[in-house]
Amino acid sequence: KKVVTGIARSFKDYPVEEINLTDYDVRQNHFRFTENQLLIIGAPSYGGRIPTPVADVLGRFKGINTPVVLVTVYGNRAIDDTLMELKKELSDKGFIPVAAASFIGQHTYLSDLAHGRPDEKDMEIVKEFGDKLRERLRLAVIYDMKDLDVPGSYPYEKPPMTQFPFNVETNEYCIYCMLCAGVCPMKAISDSNPRDINNDVCIRCGACIRICPAQAKSFTEEPLNALRDRLLRPLCSERKEPWYTIG
């Protein structure tokens, strides 16, 4: 959200509407855009692909030669096919990709990895990207812009991330405030019992963990620590930098 809204600030002289696709009920809608609009869409990279709920909702997007800016944020590992998947899904639905970017955010499963990002330096690049994009669109005829070249491959190298080695657990400190159920983007937590979690639906985004005032929610410790030690901690010493391209 921080990155996408930062890009949108470069278009502050135009009416801007925010669509929050983390809201379960919002994702049930159909979205239609015209050639006179610009769509800036952002999605996290989940194991090198767009999250399954995002892929599902893109099936309800429809453009009419609508220019689109593709944005992904990842936890300092790699984006793999995320931007390629966004490009293909939206190109097939009437959108014209005119720009793409990848930025870095603090990793969901290891706070030491890309801690505090996107930081001030990242946000300067967000502004630079937005300003250059606005100027390019002001001068360009959309149909004449070159086909956008983004990282990734198709067929995709990795399957969508739908299985996880750890679950969300609730400890004895739970105060039944139900904030977790309200913030869950998948409605995986029961509206009446915060301990009742459908782990087949849960995408392990950590929203319930972050909002809990009693620190009663956590991921299953042992498999999560194994993932951290095996895959994530070795990445902490390298700072990945943002990347963008404009057609």
C-alpha positions in Angstrom: 0.0 0.0 0.0 2.8 2.4 0.9 4.5 1.9 -2.5 1.4 2.0 -4.6 0.0 5.1 -2.9 3.4 6.7 -3.3 3.3 6.2 -7.0 -0.2 7.6 -7.1 0.9 10.8 -5.5 2.6 11.8 -8.8 -0.9 11.9 -10.2 -2.3 14.1 -7.4 -3.9 16.5 -9.9 -6.2 13.8 -11.1 -9.0 12.0 -9.2 -7.6 9.0 -7.5 -9.6 6.0 -6.1 -8.1 3.3 -3.9 -9.4 -0.2 -4.1 -8.3 -2.4 -1.2 -8.1 -5.9 -2.4 -7.1 -7.2 1.0 -10.7 -6.8 1.9 -12.6 -10.1 1.3 -15.9 -8.5 0.4 -14.3 -6.0 -2.0 -12.7 -8.9 -3.8 -16.1 -10.3 -4.7 -16.9 -7.3 -6.9 -16.3 -6.9 -10.6 -14.0 -4.1 -11.7 -14.2 -2.4 -15.1 -11.9 0.3 -16.4 -11.8 2.5 -19.5 -9.1 3.7 -21.8 -9.2 7.0 -20.1 -8.2 5.6 -16.7 -4.9 4.4 -15.4 -4.7 1.3 -13.1 -1.8 1.0 -10.7 -2.0 -2.4 -9.2 0.3 -3.8 -6.5 0.7 -7.3 -5.2 3.1 -9.1 -2.9 5.3 -11.8 -4.3 4.4 -15.1 -2.6 7.1 -17.6 -3.4 7.7 -16.0 -6.7 4.0 -15.8 -7.8 1.1 -13.5 -7.1 -1.0 -14.7 -4.2 -3.8 -17.0 -5.1 -6.6 -14.6 -3.9 -5.1 -11.9 -6.2 -5.1 -14.3 -9.1 -8.7 -15.1 -8.4 -9.9 -11.5 -8.2 -8.0 -10.6 -11.5 -10.6 -12.9 -13.2 -13.1 -10.2 -12.3 -11.1 -7.3 -13.8 -12.0 -6.0 -17.3 -10.2 -3.2 -19.2 -10.9 -1.5 -22.5 -7.3 -0.7 -23.7 -6.7 0.5 -20.1 -3.1 1.4 -19.3 -1.8 -0.5 -16.3 1.2 -0.1 -14.0 2.4 -3.5 -12.5 4.0 -3.3 -9.1 5.2 -6.1 -6.8 6.8 -5.9 -3.3 8.9 -8.8 -2.1 10.9 -9.7 1.1 14.4 -9.3 -0.3 14.6 -12.8 -1.9 13.3 -12.6 -5.5 10.2 -11.8 -7.5 10.7 -14.8 -9.9 7.5 -14.8 -12.1 5.4 -12.3 -10.1 5.5 -9.4 -12.6 5.2 -11.8 -15.6 2.1 -13.3 -14.1 0.6 -9.8 -13.4 1.4 -8.8 -17.0 -0.1 -11.9 -18.6 -3.3 -11.9 -16.4 -4.1 -8.3 -17.1 -3.0 -8.2 -20.8 -5.5 -11.0 -21.4 -8.3 -8.9 -19.9 -8.0 -5.7 -22.0 -5.2 -3.9 -20.2 -2.0 -2.4 -21.7 1.0 -2.7 -19.4 2.9 0.6 -19.6 5.3 0.3 -16.7 6.4 -2.2 -14.0 8.3 -2.1 -10.8 9.5 -4.2 -7.9 10.2 -2.9 -4.5 11.3 -4.4 -1.2 9.3 -4.8 2.0 10.1 -6.3 5.3 9.7 -10.0 5.1 6.5 -11.4 6.8 8.3 -14.4 8.4 11.6 -12.8 9.5 11.6 -9.2 10.7 15.4 -9.0 10.3 15.1 -9.5 6.6 14.7 -6.1 4.9 13.8 -4.6 8.3 12.0 -1.3 8.0 11.6 -1.4 4.2 10.4 0.3 2.1 12.7 2.9 3.7 13.4 6.5 2.9 15.7 5.6 0.1 13.1 3.3 -1.4 10.4 5.9 -1.2 12.7 8.4 -3.1 12.8 5.8 -5.9 9.0 5.4 -5.7 8.6 9.1 -6.3 11.1 9.1 -9.1 9.3 6.2 -10.8 5.9 8.0 -10.4 7.2 11.3 -11.7 8.8 9.7 -14.8 5.7 7.6 -15.4 3.5 10.6 -15.4 5.8 12.5 -17.8 6.0 9.5 -20.1 2.2 9.1 -20.2 1.7 12.8 -20.8 3.9 12.6 -23.9 3.0 9.1 -25.2 0.2 7.6 -27.2 -0.6 4.4 -25.3 -0.9 2.3 -28.5 2.6 3.3 -29.7 4.4 2.3 -26.5 6.7 -0.7 -26.8 5.7 -4.1 -25.4 6.8 -4.1 -21.8 9.7 -6.4 -21.0 9.4 -7.7 -17.4 11.4 -10.4 -15.5 10.0 -13.9 -15.3 9.1 -16.7 -17.6 5.9 -18.3 -19.0 5.1 -21.2 -18.4 5.8 -20.2 -14.8 8.7 -22.0 -13.2 7.0 -22.4 -9.8 3.5 -23.4 -8.8 1.4 -20.9 -6.8 2.1 -21.0 -3.0 -0.9 -22.8 -1.6 0.7 -25.1 1.0 2.7 -24.0 4.1 4.8 -25.9 6.6 3.3 -24.0 9.5 -0.1 -22.8 10.8 -1.5 -19.9 12.8 -1.9 -20.8 16.5 -3.7 -19.1 19.4 -2.3 -19.2 22.9 -3.9 -18.7 26.4 -3.5 -14.9 26.3 -6.4 -14.5 23.8 -8.9 -12.0 25.0 -11.6 -12.8 22.4 -11.6 -9.2 21.0 -12.1 -10.6 17.5 -9.8 -8.1 15.9 -8.1 -10.9 14.1 -11.3 -12.1 12.4 -12.0 -8.6 11.2 -8.6 -8.1 9.6 -8.3 -11.6 8.0 -8.3 -11.1 4.2 -9.5 -14.7 3.7 -12.2 -14.9 6.4 -10.3 -17.9 7.6 -11.0 -17.0 11.3 -14.4 -17.7 12.8 -16.5 -14.6 13.6 -17.4 -16.2 17.0 -14.2 -18.0 18.0 -10.8 -16.7 17.3 -9.2 -20.1 17.9 -11.2 -21.6 15.1 -8.9 -21.1 12.1 -9.4 -22.7 8.7 -5.7 -23.4 7.8 -6.7 -24.7 4.4 -7.9 -21.2 3.5 -5.4 -19.2 5.5 -2.6 -17.7 3.4 -0.2 -17.0 6.4 -0.1 -13.3 5.7 0.4 -12.5 9.4 -2.3 -9.8 9.6 -3.9 -11.5 12.6 -0.6 -11.7 14.4 0.3 -8.1 13.8 -3.1 -6.7 15.0 -3.5 -8.9 18.1 -3.2 -6.6 21.2 -2.5 -9.6 23.5 0.2 -11.2 21.4 -1.9 -14.4 21.4 -1.4 -15.3 17.7 1.7 -16.8 16.2 2.9 -19.2 13.5 3.8 -22.7 14.5 7.3 -22.2 15.9 9.4 -25.2 15.0 8.7 -25.3 11.2 8.8 -21.6 10.9 12.2 -21.4 12.6 13.4 -24.1 10.2 12.3 -22.0 7.2 13.9 -18.9 8.7 17.3 -20.6 9.3 17.4 -22.6 6.0 16.1 -20.0 3.5 15.7 -16.5 5.0 18.6 -15.7 7.3 21.3 -16.2 4.6 19.6 -13.4 2.7 19.9 -10.8 5.5 23.4 -9.6 4.5 22.4 -8.5 1.0 20.3 -5.4 0.3 18.2 -5.8 -2.8 17.3 -2.6 -4.6 14.1 -1.5 -6.4 13.8 -1.9 -10.1 11.5 -0.4 -12.6 10.8 0.0 -16.3 8.6 2.3 -18.4 7.5 1.4 -21.9 
